[in-house]
Amino acid sequence: MSKRIIAQNEEIVIGVDVSDWRHNAAVVRTKGGELIEDNEVKPDYESWRKYLDKFPGCAVTVVYESGPQGYNLYDAIRKLGREAVVIAPVKHAGVKTDKRDARAIAHDYLAGRAKAVTVPDAWKREARQVLRLRAQYMKALVRTRNRTSALIRFHGLTNRLAPWRKSAVSGHLKFCLESLNTTEKFFTEMIRMLDNKMEQIATEPQLRPTVRKLTLIKGIGTLTALEIALEVADISKFKSSAEFASYTGLCPGEWSSGNTRRQGHITRRGPGRLRGALVRSSWTLVRCNAEEKKRFETLAARAGKKRAIVATARRLAVTIWWTLRESNEKAA
């Protein structure tokens, strides 16, 4: 990589398409959005240090999309004393290449089409992994149970046409059932351990006030409160309850033209784990709260249970925003 100067004493944005093998960088001027150059940077700290040295006196903002590589580039750029922004992924139609993606990231950021993601601190990132590992184990547990049920059904172990099968499980079939049973016990035990860990995390000083506030809301328990507290890195980033509800992906999409206004399915934008936690809490809410149950049943009779529970989850998101906002205001 040469030591030539690419830009000097100006504001620039570097859009980066990140992968494990290389970082494709598109350098764009903030004023006018003119592309200065495309380049490839090795995905290591020293290569980025040398590359950023080619912009003396420049106000540099490095932008890339959140994804499997996490926040490692963000941390490196901030350590090098430059501004870094992580944005939510934006889909583009047409031809896709790494170079085009890098350019699109820079131009989307400058045009305001990309939404910046709040980057949690290192402690919260680690705590999130406990939640996500539990979710992965839950999926694996359900999958294992389904496999067991499918095997039992296929071989007629509960079939009245072959009742002798119940006491004749042996050989290879017995081995398969025992293997599945051992796997199920393993995942069950790991989920129990992770639940205990989550209870411990909920009492940490960084999260205890938020978790306590959230558990005061009907339908939200300690583990769900912890999940919400970790997935919503900073509630102050949302200017209104409607903006927060939109972030959860529980708001209906809209197609409007002239006097015609149509609303369709929910957008499903934002973190799916947060959306799932809100829906689960909503089912608890309609079971334990008479007023919410009546409202749910009224809407369900007209629009169906799925739409009714989504509407409940959306109202719950609004309640969460107001609760955390008031809590932050009092703390300030």
ABEGO torsion letter per residue (X at the ends): XBABBABBGBBBBBBBBBBAABBBBBBBBABGGBBABBBBBBBBAAAAAAAAAABBGBBBBBBBBBBAAEAAAAAAAAAAGBBBBBBBBBBBBEBBBAAAAAAAAAAAAAAGABBBBBBBBAAAAAAAAAAAAAAAAAAAAAAAAAAAAAAAAAAGAABAABAAAAAABBEAAAAAAAAAAAAAAAAAAAAAAAAAAAAAAAABAAAAAAAAAAAABBGBBAAAAAAAAAABABAAABABAAAAAAAAGABBBBBBBEABBBBBBBAGBEBAAAAAAAAAAAAAAAAABAAAAAAAAAAAAAAEAAAAAAAAAAAAAAAAAAAAAAAAAAAX
